[in-house]
Amino acid sequence: MLLSTHEDMVSLATHVERAASLTQKLFLQFREMDYDFQVLGIESSENRLLIKVDKRPEGKYVKFEPQTTMDQIEKAMVASLNGCSLAAVCFPNLLKNFLRGIQD
């Protein structure tokens, strides 16, 4: 795709930002529905987030329902924990489909 004008470049940047934002939201929602362990508490200390967890029963996933109050950034950080392989395997194709037609 040849970008000939400033408007085309802004449109492309907007499209990419929206696709990335939607993919991130979907990932976090998926993680909240299919989580590895139950969060019992969190503690913020010196740019670190310490997470107290209760392991799930073997072979089962739990809904992400922290038993503590956290802000949206902390919630996203905790929900993303241990989800790297999931994000790497499942979400590139989704993002690729969102960007279809502008990659050429």
C-alpha positions as a printed Julia matrix, in Angstrom:
104×3 Matrix{Float64}:
   0.0     0.0    0.0
   1.52    3.31  -1.08
   0.71    6.14   1.28
   0.46    9.26  -0.8
  -0.88   11.84   1.61
  -0.68   12.86   5.21
  -4.34   11.86   5.59
  -3.54    8.34   4.35
  -0.75    8.0    6.93
  -3.0     9.31   9.74
  -5.75    6.93   8.64
  -3.3     4.0    8.69
  -1.99    4.95  12.13
  -5.53    5.23  13.47
  -6.47    1.86  12.0
  -3.42    0.17  13.53
  -4.04    1.79  16.94
  -7.67    0.67  16.95
  -6.75   -2.87  15.9
  -4.09   -3.1   18.62
  -6.41   -1.68  21.27
  -9.22   -4.08  20.37
  -6.84   -7.05  20.35
  -5.54   -6.08  23.8
  -9.08   -5.74  25.19
 -10.07   -9.12  23.78
  -6.95  -10.75  25.23
  -7.67   -9.34  28.7
 -11.32  -10.4   28.54
 -10.28  -13.9   27.47
  -7.77  -14.12  30.32
 -10.42  -13.03  32.82
 -12.67  -15.9   31.71
  -9.94  -18.57  31.59
  -7.45  -17.85  34.37
  -4.7   -19.94  35.95
  -5.18  -19.15  39.65
  -7.23  -17.16  42.14
  -5.78  -13.81  43.23
  -6.0   -13.43  47.0
  -4.27  -10.08  47.25
  -1.77   -7.69  45.74
   0.77   -5.33  47.2
   2.56   -2.56  45.38
   6.12   -1.94  46.55
   9.04   -0.1   44.9
   7.82   -0.42  41.28
   6.9    -4.07  41.89
   3.54   -5.74  42.14
   3.54   -8.64  44.6
   0.69  -11.05  43.94
  -0.65  -13.54  46.49
  -2.4   -16.42  44.77
  -4.18  -19.68  45.48
  -3.37  -22.3   42.85
  -6.3   -23.7   40.94
  -7.18  -27.38  41.1
  -5.17  -29.4   38.57
  -6.58  -29.19  35.07
  -9.13  -26.48  35.89
  -9.32  -22.79  35.15
 -11.12  -20.19  37.18
 -12.77  -16.9   36.38
 -10.52  -13.94  37.22
 -12.23  -12.5   40.27
  -9.6   -10.92  42.5
 -10.46  -11.0   46.19
  -8.85   -7.6   46.51
  -9.36   -4.14  45.08
  -7.06   -3.09  42.24
  -7.05   -0.38  39.61
  -7.39   -1.09  35.89
  -3.62   -1.06  35.26
  -2.95   -3.53  38.1
  -5.84   -5.7   36.92
  -4.42   -5.8   33.37
  -0.95   -6.64  34.71
  -2.25   -9.51  36.84
  -4.56  -10.84  34.13
  -1.63  -10.86  31.68
   0.57  -12.85  34.04
   1.54  -16.19  32.5
  -0.39  -15.35  29.34
   2.55  -14.7   27.03
   2.37  -18.0   25.19
  -1.38  -17.62  24.77
  -0.92  -14.15  23.31
   1.86  -15.33  21.02
  -0.11  -18.33  19.72
  -3.7   -17.13  19.5
  -3.75  -13.41  18.92
  -1.37  -12.71  15.99
  -3.87  -14.18  13.52
  -6.65  -12.09  15.01
  -4.58   -8.93  14.68
  -3.56   -9.94  11.15
  -7.25  -10.22  10.22
  -7.99   -6.83  11.74
  -5.21   -5.34   9.58
  -6.17   -7.17   6.39
  -6.26   -4.86   3.38
  -3.78   -2.31   4.73
  -0.71   -4.54   4.82
  -0.08   -4.55   1.08
